[in-house]
């Protein structure tokens, strides 16, 4: 199984690109699954402590293990991946037979701000998001896609090329 870790600043377009990637995979030869780590991390009351970290780690491990057992060809994992340490954390939770690649989505500050503020689910850019933007822009990765001027479908096509998705993608 190929695991593709797609990172980038909050609001850069990871989820939009992942949705389009699944559309490109439709009818193709490879079984592609997408999971957003933020969905594995949803809980209330919100807190980050040993218990909730253990929860998200167990969730990532379970999804990856079950994907491998089910014969998934490509598992796409989206998360901010604001540091190399975040990549290492996820890699440590994956099945030992997984092949892994990382892709960071970059955007210029103006593009990122426009996308972020255009999302009605987001409450606005604060210091936390500014820091995540800056760190995600510098996270080392196997591949970097500059998303300025690209649609989510354009980004998905670039990801598909990198991972040799095949089919109509």
C-alpha positions in Angstrom: 0.0 0.0 0.0 1.2 3.5 -0.9 0.6 6.0 1.8 0.5 9.6 0.6 0.8 12.2 3.4 -0.6 15.5 2.0 0.2 18.5 4.2 -0.1 22.2 4.1 -1.4 25.2 6.0 -4.9 25.2 7.3 -7.1 26.3 4.5 -4.5 25.8 1.7 -6.8 23.3 0.0 -5.8 19.8 1.2 -9.4 18.6 1.6 -10.6 20.1 -1.7 -7.7 18.5 -3.6 -8.3 15.1 -1.9 -11.9 15.2 -2.9 -10.9 15.9 -6.5 -8.3 13.1 -6.3 -11.0 10.6 -5.4 -13.0 11.8 -8.4 -10.0 11.3 -10.6 -9.6 7.7 -9.2 -13.3 6.9 -9.9 -13.4 4.0 -12.4 -9.6 3.6 -12.3 -7.5 0.6 -11.6 -6.4 1.5 -8.0 -8.5 1.5 -4.8 -7.9 4.9 -3.2 -9.0 5.9 0.3 -8.7 9.3 1.9 -8.7 10.2 5.6 -8.3 13.6 7.1 -6.6 13.3 10.5 -8.6 16.2 11.8 -11.7 13.9 11.5 -9.9 11.3 13.6 -9.2 14.0 16.2 -12.7 15.4 16.7 -13.7 15.3 20.3 -15.3 17.4 23.0 -14.5 18.9 25.4 -11.6 20.0 23.2 -8.2 19.5 24.7 -4.8 18.2 23.8 -3.4 15.8 26.4 -2.0 12.3 26.7 -5.4 10.7 26.5 -6.5 12.6 23.3 -3.1 12.1 21.7 -3.4 8.4 22.3 -6.9 8.5 20.8 -5.8 10.1 17.5 -2.7 7.8 17.3 -4.9 4.7 17.8 -7.3 6.0 15.2 -4.6 6.7 12.6 -3.1 3.2 13.2 -6.5 1.5 13.0 -7.5 3.2 9.7 -4.1 2.5 8.1 -4.1 -1.2 9.3 -7.6 -1.8 8.1 -6.9 -0.1 4.8 -3.9 -2.4 4.3 -6.0 -5.5 5.3 -8.7 -4.4 2.8 -6.3 -4.2 0.0 -6.4 -0.4 -0.4 -3.7 0.5 -3.0 -3.3 4.2 -2.0 -4.2 5.7 1.3 -4.2 9.5 1.3 -3.7 11.1 4.7 -4.3 14.8 4.9 -3.2 16.9 7.9 -1.3 20.2 8.4 2.0 18.4 8.8 3.6 21.5 10.2 6.9 19.8 11.0 9.0 16.8 10.0 8.1 15.4 13.5 4.5 15.2 12.5 5.5 13.1 9.4 7.6 10.9 11.7 4.7 10.5 14.1 2.3 9.2 11.3 5.0 7.1 9.7 5.5 5.3 13.0 1.8 4.4 13.1 1.7 2.9 9.6 1.9 -0.8 8.7 5.6 -1.7 8.2 5.0 -2.8 4.6 3.6 0.6 3.6 5.5 2.7 1.0 5.4 6.3 2.0 5.6 9.6 0.2 4.9 13.1 1.4 3.5 16.1 -0.5 3.3 19.6 1.0 0.9 22.1 -0.6 2.2 25.6 -0.6 0.5 28.9 -1.3 1.6 32.5 -1.2 0.4 34.4 1.8 -2.3 36.3 -0.2 -3.6 33.1 -1.8 -3.7 31.3 1.5 -5.4 34.2 3.2 -8.1 34.5 0.5 -8.8 30.7 0.6 -8.8 30.6 4.4 -11.2 33.6 4.7 -13.4 32.3 1.9 -14.2 29.2 3.9 -17.4 29.9 5.9 -16.4 27.2 8.4 -13.4 29.1 9.6 -13.5 31.9 12.1 -10.7 34.1 10.8 -7.0 34.1 10.8 -5.4 34.4 14.2 -1.8 33.9 15.6 -2.3 30.2 15.8 -3.2 29.9 12.1 -0.4 32.4 11.1 2.1 30.1 12.9 0.7 27.0 11.3 0.9 28.7 7.9 4.5 29.6 8.4 5.6 26.2 9.7 3.7 24.2 7.1 5.4 26.3 4.3 8.8 25.1 5.6 8.1 21.5 6.4 10.4 19.2 4.4 8.6 16.9 2.0 9.3 14.5 -0.8 7.3 16.8 -3.1 6.0 20.3 -3.0 3.1 21.7 -5.1 2.8 25.5 -5.4 -0.9 25.9 -5.5 -1.0 29.6 -6.4 -3.2 29.9 -9.5 -4.3 26.3 -9.4 -7.8 24.9 -8.9 -8.4 22.0 -6.6 -8.6 19.7 -9.7 -5.3 21.0 -11.0 -3.7 20.2 -7.6 -5.3 16.8 -7.6 -3.9 16.1 -11.1 -0.4 17.0 -9.9 -0.8 14.7 -6.9 -2.1 12.0 -9.3 1.0 12.4 -11.4 3.3 12.2 -8.4 1.7 9.0 -7.2 1.2 7.4 -10.6 -2.5 7.1 -10.0 -3.2 5.9 -13.5 -6.7 5.5 -15.0 -8.3 8.7 -16.3 -6.7 10.9 -13.7 
